[in-house]
Amino acid sequence: MRISRPARRHHPETIIALIDVVFFLLVFFMLIGRMDATAPFDVTPPTALTGADMPAGGITLSIAADGTMALDGEEVFLQDIDQRIQSQLDADPDMLIRINAHRDAVLRDILPRIAQFEAMGARDVVLVVTPPGPAR
């Protein structure tokens, strides 16, 4: 009599354990890793001071909601602003420049002015803000 061996059952390869390990590693590295880009040097953000008194002196550039500009209360054209401010910066390189923009003024009217003033050599360009009102 010939006795045959039972057929070998192939065990299905379970990948459940492998999935658990990969998921655990994914969660581990997400928790310990930094997801944001870090600068190669130390960056300390500035502290905002709203409502603080501004130093006296300097000039004020006012920008209306429609983009109209005035320099020290006198309405001026865009091409005249740079010339007038450059002549004042030549006389006083430490002059303070205030930009008093309407809250509805668009940034495309404000930011190029700041960059231009800094390119002219202005050291202090200040945006005038209104401090927040009392909490209700």
DSSP file with accessible surface (Angstrom, degrees, kcal/mol):
  #  RESIDUE AA STRUCTURE BP1 BP2  ACC     N-H-->O    O-->H-N    N-H-->O    O-->H-N    TCO  KAPPA ALPHA  PHI   PSI    X-CA   Y-CA   Z-CA
    1    1 A M              0   0  220      0, 0.0     2,-0.6     0, 0.0     0, 0.0   0.000 360.0 360.0 360.0 134.7    0.0    0.0    0.0
    2    2 A R        -     0   0  236      2,-0.0     2,-0.6     0, 0.0     0, 0.0  -0.880 360.0-157.0-105.5 124.2    1.2    3.3   -1.0
    3    3 A I        -     0   0  146     -2,-0.6     2,-0.4     0, 0.0     0, 0.0  -0.861  11.3-151.7-100.7 126.5    0.6    6.2    1.3
    4    4 A S        -     0   0  101     -2,-0.6     3,-0.1     1,-0.0    -2,-0.0  -0.745  16.6-116.8 -98.6 146.8    0.7    9.6   -0.3
    5    5 A R        -     0   0  227     -2,-0.4     3,-0.1     1,-0.1     2,-0.1  -0.519  37.2-101.4 -75.6 145.9    1.6   12.7    1.4
    6    6 A P        -     0   0  120      0, 0.0    -1,-0.1     0, 0.0     3,-0.1  -0.389  47.8 -94.6 -65.7 147.4   -1.0   15.3    1.7
    7    7 A A        -     0   0   94      1,-0.1     2,-0.3    -3,-0.1    -3,-0.0  -0.344  41.9-110.6 -64.4 138.2   -0.6   18.1   -0.8
    8    8 A R        -     0   0  225     -3,-0.1     2,-0.5     1,-0.0    -1,-0.1  -0.554  27.4-137.4 -71.8 128.7    1.3   21.0    0.6
    9    9 A R        -     0   0  212     -2,-0.3     2,-0.6    -3,-0.1    -1,-0.0  -0.764  13.3-132.9 -88.4 130.8   -0.9   24.0    1.0
   10   10 A H        -     0   0  174     -2,-0.5    -1,-0.0     1,-0.0     3,-0.0  -0.731  17.5-137.5 -83.3 122.3    0.7   27.2   -0.1
   11   11 A H        -     0   0  161     -2,-0.6     2,-0.1     1,-0.1     3,-0.0  -0.662  23.3-117.1 -78.1 129.0    0.2   29.9    2.5
   12   12 A P        -     0   0  108      0, 0.0     2,-0.5     0, 0.0    -1,-0.1  -0.434  31.6-110.7 -65.5 138.1   -0.8   33.2    1.0
   13   13 A E        -     0   0  181     -2,-0.1     2,-0.5     2,-0.0    -3,-0.0  -0.603  32.5-146.6 -71.8 121.2    1.9   35.8    1.6
   14   14 A T        +     0   0  109     -2,-0.5     4,-0.2     1,-0.1     3,-0.1  -0.784  22.2 180.0 -92.9 129.7    0.4   38.2    3.9
   15   15 A I     >  +     0   0   99     -2,-0.5     4,-2.7     2,-0.1     5,-0.2   0.305  58.9  99.6-107.0   7.7    1.5   41.8    3.5
   16   16 A I  H  > S+     0   0  108      1,-0.2     4,-2.4     2,-0.2     5,-0.2   0.927  83.8  49.3 -59.7 -43.8   -0.6   43.1    6.3
   17   17 A A  H  > S+     0   0   64      1,-0.2     4,-2.1     2,-0.2    -1,-0.2   0.905 110.9  50.1 -63.7 -38.7    2.3   43.1    8.7
   18   18 A L  H  > S+     0   0  111     -4,-0.2     4,-2.6     2,-0.2    -1,-0.2   0.915 109.3  51.0 -66.4 -40.8    4.4   44.9    6.1
   19   19 A I  H  X S+     0   0   90     -4,-2.7     4,-2.8     1,-0.2     5,-0.2   0.919 108.9  52.1 -62.5 -41.3    1.7   47.5    5.6
   20   20 A D  H  X S+     0   0   98     -4,-2.4     4,-2.5    -5,-0.2    -1,-0.2   0.922 110.6  47.6 -61.0 -43.0    1.5   48.1    9.3
   21   21 A V  H  X S+     0   0   80     -4,-2.1     4,-2.5     2,-0.2    -2,-0.2   0.937 113.0  47.4 -65.4 -45.2    5.3   48.6    9.5
   22   22 A V  H  X S+     0   0   86     -4,-2.6     4,-2.6     1,-0.2    -2,-0.2   0.927 112.8  49.3 -63.8 -42.1    5.3   51.1    6.6
   23   23 A F  H  X S+     0   0  131     -4,-2.8     4,-2.6    -5,-0.2     5,-0.2   0.923 110.5  50.9 -63.0 -42.9    2.4   53.0    8.0
   24   24 A F  H  X S+     0   0  137     -4,-2.5     4,-2.6    -5,-0.2    -2,-0.2   0.928 111.3  47.9 -60.4 -44.4    4.1   53.2   11.4
   25   25 A L  H  X S+     0   0   77     -4,-2.5     4,-2.8     2,-0.2     5,-0.3   0.908 110.3  52.4 -64.0 -40.1    7.3   54.5    9.8
   26   26 A L  H  X S+     0   0   95     -4,-2.6     4,-2.0     2,-0.2    -2,-0.2   0.951 112.5  44.0 -60.1 -48.4    5.3   57.1    7.8
   27   27 A V  H  X S+     0   0   56     -4,-2.6     4,-2.0     2,-0.2    -2,-0.2   0.920 112.8  53.3 -63.8 -42.0    3.6   58.4   10.9
   28   28 A F  H  X S+     0   0   89     -4,-2.6     4,-2.1    -5,-0.2     5,-0.3   0.952 111.6  43.6 -58.7 -49.4    6.9   58.4   12.8
   29   29 A F  H  X S+     0   0  124     -4,-2.8     4,-1.9     1,-0.2    -1,-0.2   0.826 111.1  55.2 -71.5 -27.8    8.7   60.4   10.3
   30   30 A M  H  < S+     0   0  107     -4,-2.0    -1,-0.2    -5,-0.3    -2,-0.2   0.867 110.6  46.5 -68.9 -34.9    5.8   62.8    9.8
   31   31 A L  H  < S+     0   0  141     -4,-2.0    -2,-0.2    -5,-0.2    -1,-0.2   0.877 121.5  33.6 -75.7 -37.6    5.8   63.5   13.6
   32   32 A I  H  < S+     0   0  105     -4,-2.1    -2,-0.2    -5,-0.2    -3,-0.2   0.703 105.2  83.5 -93.0 -18.6    9.5   64.0   14.0
   33   33 A G  S  < S-     0   0   37     -4,-1.9     2,-0.5    -5,-0.3    -4,-0.0  -0.426  78.4-119.6 -84.7 159.1   10.3   65.6   10.6
   34   34 A R        -     0   0  173      1,-0.1     4,-0.1    -2,-0.1    -2,-0.1  -0.853  17.5-166.4 -96.8 131.0    9.8   69.3    9.7
   35   35 A M        +     0   0  159     -2,-0.5     2,-0.2    -5,-0.1    -1,-0.1   0.568  65.4  73.1 -93.4 -11.6    7.4   69.9    6.9
   36   36 A D  S    S-     0   0   92      1,-0.0     2,-0.3     0, 0.0    -2,-0.1  -0.674  89.1-102.4-103.9 159.7    8.4   73.5    6.3
   37   37 A A        -     0   0  103     -2,-0.2     2,-0.4     1,-0.0    -2,-0.1  -0.619  36.3-150.3 -77.9 134.5   11.5   74.9    4.6
   38   38 A T        -     0   0   90     -2,-0.3    -4,-0.0    -4,-0.1    -1,-0.0  -0.838  15.5-116.0-107.1 146.1   14.0   76.2    7.1
   39   39 A A        -     0   0   49     -2,-0.4     4,-0.1     2,-0.2    -1,-0.0  -0.450  19.8-124.6 -75.3 150.6   16.4   79.0    6.4
   40   40 A P  S    S+     0   0  124      0, 0.0     2,-0.3     0, 0.0    -1,-0.1   0.437  95.0  43.0 -76.4   4.3   20.1   78.2    6.5
   41   41 A F  S    S-     0   0  141      0, 0.0     2,-0.3     0, 0.0    -2,-0.2  -0.918 103.0 -77.9-141.9 167.8   20.5   81.0    9.0
   42   42 A D        -     0   0  141     -2,-0.3     2,-0.5     2,-0.0     0, 0.0  -0.506  42.7-167.3 -72.3 129.0   18.7   82.3   12.1
   43   43 A V        -     0   0   91     -2,-0.3    -4,-0.1    -4,-0.1    -1,-0.0  -0.977   7.5-175.0-121.7 117.9   15.6   84.3   11.4
   44   44 A T        -     0   0  114     -2,-0.5    -2,-0.0     0, 0.0     0, 0.0  -0.954  24.5-134.1-110.2 113.9   14.0   86.3   14.1
   45   45 A P        -     0   0   97      0, 0.0    -2,-0.0     0, 0.0     2,-0.0  -0.317  27.8-102.5 -67.3 151.6   10.7   87.9   12.9
   46   46 A P        -     0   0  126      0, 0.0     2,-0.5     0, 0.0     0, 0.0  -0.289  28.5-117.7 -70.8 158.8   10.2   91.6   13.8
   47   47 A T        -     0   0  124      2,-0.0     2,-0.3    -2,-0.0     0, 0.0  -0.857  27.3-133.6 -97.2 126.5    7.9   92.7   16.6
   48   48 A A        -     0   0   86     -2,-0.5     2,-0.5     2,-0.0     0, 0.0  -0.638  17.0-167.2 -82.9 135.7    4.9   94.8   15.4
   49   49 A L        -     0   0  137     -2,-0.3     2,-0.4     3,-0.0     3,-0.3  -0.938   8.8-174.5-122.2 105.1    4.2   97.9   17.3
   50   50 A T        +     0   0   86     -2,-0.5     3,-0.1     1,-0.2    80,-0.1  -0.826  67.9  15.2-101.7 141.4    0.8   99.4   16.4
   51   51 A G  S    S+     0   0   44     -2,-0.4    -1,-0.2     1,-0.3     2,-0.1   0.523  85.9 142.9  80.8   5.3   -0.4  102.7   17.8
   52   52 A A        -     0   0   61     -3,-0.3    -1,-0.3     1,-0.1     2,-0.1  -0.475  60.5 -97.7 -76.6 150.2    3.1  103.7   19.0
   53   53 A D        -     0   0  162     -2,-0.1    -1,-0.1    -3,-0.1     0, 0.0  -0.446  37.9-133.6 -67.5 138.1    4.0  107.4   18.6
   54   54 A M        -     0   0   72     -2,-0.1    -1,-0.1     1,-0.1    74,-0.0  -0.653  25.5-100.9 -91.2 150.1    6.0  108.2   15.6
   55   55 A P        -     0   0   86      0, 0.0    -1,-0.1     0, 0.0     2,-0.0  -0.320  43.0-105.9 -65.5 152.2    9.1  110.4   15.7
   56   56 A A  S    S+     0   0   99      2,-0.0    40,-0.1     0, 0.0     2,-0.1  -0.299  78.6  37.9 -74.5 163.0    8.7  113.9   14.6
   57   57 A G        +     0   0   49      1,-0.2     2,-0.1    38,-0.1    38,-0.0  -0.260  67.1  88.9  90.8-179.0   10.0  115.2   11.3
   58   58 A G  S    S-     0   0   36     -2,-0.1     2,-0.3    39,-0.1    39,-0.2  -0.326  73.6 -73.2  85.3-170.2   10.2  113.6    7.9
   59   59 A I  E     -a   97   0A   4     37,-2.3    39,-3.0    -2,-0.1     2,-0.5  -0.881  31.7-136.9-127.5 159.7    7.7  113.7    5.2
   60   60 A T  E     -a   98   0A  33     -2,-0.3    12,-3.2    37,-0.2     2,-0.6  -0.975   6.3-161.7-123.3 125.4    4.3  112.0    4.6
   61   61 A L  E     -aB  99  71A   0     37,-3.3    39,-3.0    -2,-0.5     2,-0.4  -0.930  14.7-160.1-102.1 118.4    3.2  110.3    1.4
   62   62 A S  E     -aB 100  70A  39      8,-3.1     8,-2.2    -2,-0.6     2,-0.5  -0.851   4.2-165.1-101.3 135.5   -0.6  109.9    1.4
   63   63 A I  E     -aB 101  69A   4     37,-2.2    39,-2.7    -2,-0.4     6,-0.2  -0.982  10.0-147.9-123.3 120.1   -2.2  107.4   -0.9
   64   64 A A    >   -     0   0   41      4,-3.0     3,-1.7    -2,-0.5    37,-0.0  -0.275  32.6-100.7 -79.3 169.8   -6.0  107.5   -1.5
   65   65 A A  T 3  S+     0   0   46      1,-0.3    41,-0.4    40,-0.1    -1,-0.1   0.829 124.5  51.0 -61.3 -30.3   -8.2  104.5   -2.2
   66   66 A D  T 3  S-     0   0  124     39,-0.1    -1,-0.3     2,-0.1    39,-0.0   0.421 124.6-101.1 -89.1   2.8   -8.2  105.4   -6.0
   67   67 A G  S <  S+     0   0   20     -3,-1.7    -2,-0.1     1,-0.3     2,-0.1   0.392  72.2 146.7  95.5  -3.9   -4.3  105.6   -6.1
   68   68 A T        -     0   0   52     -5,-0.1    -4,-3.0     1,-0.0     2,-0.3  -0.431  34.6-150.7 -64.4 140.4   -4.1  109.4   -5.9
   69   69 A M  E     -BC  63  76A  17      7,-0.6     7,-2.1    -6,-0.2     2,-0.3  -0.891  17.1-173.0-122.0 148.1   -1.0  110.6   -4.0
   70   70 A A  E     -BC  62  75A  20     -8,-2.2    -8,-3.1    -2,-0.3     2,-0.6  -0.995  13.9-148.4-136.3 141.3   -0.2  113.6   -2.0
   71   71 A L  E >  S-BC  61  74A   1      3,-2.9     3,-1.6    -2,-0.3   -10,-0.2  -0.953  83.6 -20.0-113.7 115.8    3.2  114.6   -0.5
   72   72 A D  T 3  S-     0   0   86    -12,-3.2    -1,-0.2    -2,-0.6   -11,-0.1   0.890 131.0 -47.9  51.0  44.5    2.9  116.5    2.8
   73   73 A G  T 3  S+     0   0   74    -13,-0.3     2,-0.5     1,-0.2    -1,-0.3   0.398 117.4 109.3  85.7  -3.0   -0.7  117.5    2.0
   74   74 A E  E <  S-C   71   0A 113     -3,-1.6    -3,-2.9     0, 0.0    -1,-0.2  -0.920  71.9-122.0-111.3 122.8    0.0  118.6   -1.5
   75   75 A E  E     +C   70   0A 140     -2,-0.5     2,-0.3    -5,-0.3    -5,-0.3  -0.391  39.1 179.4 -64.8 132.3   -1.4  116.5   -4.4
   76   76 A V  E     -C   69   0A  14     -7,-2.1    -7,-0.6    -2,-0.1     2,-0.2  -0.923  28.2-111.0-133.1 159.1    1.4  115.4   -6.7
   77   77 A F    >>  -     0   0  139     -2,-0.3     4,-1.2     1,-0.1     3,-1.1  -0.567  34.2-111.6 -86.7 155.9    1.8  113.3   -9.8
   78   78 A L  H >> S+     0   0   90      1,-0.3     4,-0.9    -2,-0.2     3,-0.6   0.881 116.0  53.0 -55.9 -42.3    3.6  110.0   -9.7
   79   79 A Q  H 3> S+     0   0  136      1,-0.2     4,-0.6     2,-0.2    -1,-0.3   0.762 108.2  51.6 -69.8 -21.7    6.5  111.1  -11.7
   80   80 A D  H <> S+     0   0   60     -3,-1.1     4,-2.2     2,-0.1    -1,-0.2   0.723  95.2  70.7 -85.4 -20.7    7.1  114.1   -9.4
   81   81 A I  H <X S+     0   0    0     -4,-1.2     4,-2.7    -3,-0.6     5,-0.3   0.946  97.1  48.3 -63.3 -49.0    7.2  112.1   -6.2
   82   82 A D  H  X S+     0   0   41     -4,-0.9     4,-2.5     1,-0.2    -1,-0.2   0.910 112.4  48.9 -60.5 -41.8   10.5  110.4   -6.8
   83   83 A Q  H  X S+     0   0  138     -4,-0.6     4,-2.1     2,-0.2    -1,-0.2   0.927 113.5  46.1 -65.1 -43.6   12.3  113.7   -7.7
   84   84 A R  H  X S+     0   0   70     -4,-2.2     4,-1.7     1,-0.2    -2,-0.2   0.908 115.3  45.4 -68.4 -40.8   11.0  115.6   -4.7
   85   85 A I  H  X S+     0   0    0     -4,-2.7     4,-2.7    -5,-0.2     5,-0.2   0.906 110.6  54.2 -70.5 -38.2   11.8  112.8   -2.3
   86   86 A Q  H  X S+     0   0   60     -4,-2.5     4,-2.2    -5,-0.3    -2,-0.2   0.922 107.8  50.2 -61.8 -40.5   15.3  112.3   -3.8
   87   87 A S  H  X S+     0   0   68     -4,-2.1     4,-1.4     1,-0.2    -1,-0.2   0.898 112.8  46.6 -66.1 -35.9   16.1  116.0   -3.3
   88   88 A Q  H  X S+     0   0   62     -4,-1.7     4,-2.2     1,-0.2    -1,-0.2   0.869 111.4  51.4 -73.2 -34.8   15.0  115.8    0.3
   89   89 A L  H  < S+     0   0    8     -4,-2.7    -2,-0.2     2,-0.2    -1,-0.2   0.847 106.0  55.5 -68.7 -32.7   17.0  112.6    0.9
   90   90 A D  H  < S+     0   0  114     -4,-2.2    -1,-0.2    -5,-0.2    -2,-0.2   0.889 112.1  43.4 -64.5 -36.4   20.0  114.3   -0.6
   91   91 A A  H  < S+     0   0   88     -4,-1.4    -2,-0.2     1,-0.3    -1,-0.2   0.861 133.7  16.3 -76.0 -36.2   19.7  117.0    2.0
   92   92 A D    ><  -     0   0   80     -4,-2.2     3,-1.7    -5,-0.1    -1,-0.3  -0.785  61.6-175.7-141.3  94.6   18.9  114.7    4.9
   93   93 A P  T 3  S+     0   0   62      0, 0.0    30,-0.6     0, 0.0    -1,-0.1   0.731  86.9  56.6 -65.1 -19.6   19.8  111.0    4.4
   94   94 A D  T 3  S+     0   0   98     28,-0.1    -5,-0.1    29,-0.1    28,-0.1   0.248  78.6 138.1 -93.4  12.8   18.2  110.0    7.8
   95   95 A M    <   -     0   0   11     -3,-1.7    29,-0.7    -6,-0.1    28,-0.4  -0.314  52.7-127.5 -64.5 138.8   14.9  111.5    6.9
   96   96 A L  E     - d   0 124A  18    -40,-0.1   -37,-2.3    27,-0.1     2,-0.5  -0.716  18.3-157.9 -86.0 133.6   11.8  109.5    7.9
   97   97 A I  E     -ad  59 125A   0     27,-2.4    29,-3.0    -2,-0.4     2,-0.4  -0.969   5.7-162.9-115.3 120.6    9.3  108.8    5.2
   98   98 A R  E     -ad  60 126A  39    -39,-3.0   -37,-3.3    -2,-0.5     2,-0.6  -0.855   5.2-157.0 -99.5 138.4    5.7  108.0    6.3
   99   99 A I  E     -ad  61 127A   1     27,-3.1    29,-2.7    -2,-0.4     2,-0.8  -0.963   7.7-173.0-115.7 113.7    3.3  106.3    4.0
  100  100 A N  E     +a   62   0A  73    -39,-3.0   -37,-2.2    -2,-0.6     2,-0.4  -0.870  15.1 178.8-107.9  94.3   -0.3  106.9    5.0
  101  101 A A  E     -a   63   0A  25     -2,-0.8   -37,-0.2    27,-0.4   -36,-0.1  -0.794  32.3-111.1-103.4 142.2   -2.4  104.7    2.7
  102  102 A H    >   -     0   0   87    -39,-2.7     3,-2.0    -2,-0.4    -1,-0.1  -0.361  31.2-117.1 -62.6 147.2   -6.2  104.4    2.8
  103  103 A R  T 3  S+     0   0  223      1,-0.3    -1,-0.1    -2,-0.0   -39,-0.1   0.751 115.7  50.1 -64.2 -20.0   -7.3  101.0    4.0
  104  104 A D  T 3  S+     0   0  106      2,-0.1    -1,-0.3     0, 0.0     2,-0.1   0.411  83.2 117.6 -96.5   2.4   -8.9  100.3    0.6
  105  105 A A    <   -     0   0   15     -3,-2.0     2,-0.2   -42,-0.2   -40,-0.1  -0.435  68.5-117.9 -68.9 143.3   -5.8  101.3   -1.4
  106  106 A V    >>  -     0   0   55    -41,-0.4     3,-1.8     1,-0.1     4,-0.6  -0.543  13.7-122.9 -85.2 150.3   -4.3   98.4   -3.4
  107  107 A L  H >> S+     0   0  113      1,-0.3     4,-2.4     2,-0.2     3,-0.7   0.772 106.1  71.3 -64.0 -25.7   -0.8   97.1   -2.7
  108  108 A R  H 34 S+     0   0  194      1,-0.3    -1,-0.3     2,-0.2     5,-0.0   0.692 101.4  47.1 -67.2 -14.5    0.3   97.7   -6.3
  109  109 A D  H <4 S+     0   0   43     -3,-1.8    -1,-0.3     3,-0.1     4,-0.2   0.665 120.6  36.8 -91.0 -21.1    0.2  101.4   -5.4
  110  110 A I  H <X S+     0   0   15     -3,-0.7     4,-1.8    -4,-0.6     3,-0.5   0.893 108.0  54.3 -99.4 -52.3    2.1  101.1   -2.1
  111  111 A L  H  X S+     0   0   93     -4,-2.4     4,-2.3     1,-0.2     5,-0.2   0.872 105.1  53.0 -61.0 -41.3    4.8   98.4   -2.4
  112  112 A P  H  > S+     0   0   64      0, 0.0     4,-2.4     0, 0.0    -1,-0.2   0.879 107.6  54.1 -62.4 -32.4    6.6   99.9   -5.5
  113  113 A R  H  > S+     0   0   27     -3,-0.5     4,-2.6    -4,-0.2    -2,-0.2   0.930 108.2  48.6 -64.4 -44.0    6.8  103.2   -3.7
  114  114 A I  H  X S+     0   0   28     -4,-1.8     4,-2.3     1,-0.2     5,-0.2   0.943 112.8  47.7 -62.0 -45.9    8.5  101.6   -0.7
  115  115 A A  H  X S+     0   0   58     -4,-2.3     4,-2.1     1,-0.2    -1,-0.2   0.904 112.2  50.1 -62.2 -40.0   11.0   99.7   -2.9
  116  116 A Q  H  X S+     0   0   73     -4,-2.4     4,-1.7    -5,-0.2    -1,-0.2   0.915 109.7  50.1 -66.2 -41.4   11.7  102.9   -4.8
  117  117 A F  H  X>S+     0   0    0     -4,-2.6     5,-2.5     1,-0.2     4,-0.6   0.905 111.1  48.8 -65.2 -39.0   12.4  104.9   -1.6
  118  118 A E  H ><5S+     0   0  119     -4,-2.3     3,-0.9     1,-0.2    -1,-0.2   0.889 108.8  53.3 -67.7 -36.1   14.7  102.2   -0.3
  119  119 A A  H 3<5S+     0   0   80     -4,-2.1    -1,-0.2     1,-0.3    -2,-0.2   0.830 104.5  56.6 -66.8 -29.1   16.6  102.2   -3.7
  120  120 A M  H 3<5S-     0   0   26     -4,-1.7    -1,-0.3    -5,-0.1    -2,-0.2   0.634 129.3 -97.2 -74.8 -15.4   17.0  106.0   -3.3
  121  121 A G  T <<5 +     0   0   41     -3,-0.9    -3,-0.2    -4,-0.6     2,-0.2   0.527  66.6 158.1 111.5   8.3   18.7  105.5    0.0
  122  122 A A      < -     0   0   10     -5,-2.5    -1,-0.3    -6,-0.2     3,-0.2  -0.463  20.9-170.1 -66.4 133.6   15.8  106.0    2.5
  123  123 A R  S    S+     0   0  156    -30,-0.6     2,-0.5   -28,-0.4    -1,-0.2   0.775  71.5  41.5 -94.9 -32.0   16.6  104.3    5.8
  124  124 A D  E     +d   96   0A  89    -29,-0.7   -27,-2.4     2,-0.0     2,-0.5  -0.939  57.8 167.1-125.9 110.4   13.3  104.6    7.5
  125  125 A V  E     -d   97   0A  35     -2,-0.5     2,-0.4   -29,-0.2   -27,-0.2  -0.991  17.4-169.6-119.6 120.3   10.0  104.0    5.6
  126  126 A V  E     -d   98   0A  47    -29,-3.0   -27,-3.1    -2,-0.5     2,-0.6  -0.926  17.6-143.3-117.6 133.1    7.1  103.7    8.0
  127  127 A L  E     -d   99   0A  91     -2,-0.4     2,-0.4   -29,-0.2   -27,-0.2  -0.852  23.6-133.2 -91.3 125.3    3.5  102.6    7.2
  128  128 A V        -     0   0   43    -29,-2.7   -27,-0.4    -2,-0.6     2,-0.3  -0.639  31.2-178.5 -79.3 129.6    1.0  104.5    9.2
  129  129 A V        -     0   0   79     -2,-0.4   -78,-0.2   -29,-0.1   -29,-0.0  -0.877  27.8-123.0-126.4 161.3   -1.6  102.3   10.8
  130  130 A T        -     0   0  130     -2,-0.3     3,-0.1   -80,-0.1   -80,-0.0  -0.900  33.3-121.3-102.0 127.4   -4.7  102.8   13.0
  131  131 A P        -     0   0   67      0, 0.0   -80,-0.0     0, 0.0    -1,-0.0  -0.313  39.8 -90.6 -65.1 152.4   -4.6  100.9   16.2
  132  132 A P        -     0   0  108      0, 0.0     3,-0.1     0, 0.0   -82,-0.0  -0.317  44.4-116.0 -62.4 147.5   -7.4   98.4   16.8
  133  133 A G        -     0   0   62      1,-0.2     3,-0.1    -3,-0.1    -3,-0.0  -0.137  48.1 -65.7 -74.4 176.3  -10.5   99.8   18.5
  134  134 A P        -     0   0  119      0, 0.0    -1,-0.2     0, 0.0     2,-0.1  -0.339  60.1-101.9 -64.6 145.1  -11.7   98.6   21.9
  135  135 A A              0   0  107     -3,-0.1     0, 0.0     1,-0.1     0, 0.0  -0.419 360.0 360.0 -67.9 140.7  -12.9   95.1   22.0
  136  136 A R              0   0  290     -2,-0.1    -1,-0.1    -3,-0.1    -3,-0.0  -0.762 360.0 360.0-106.8 360.0  -16.6   94.7   22.0
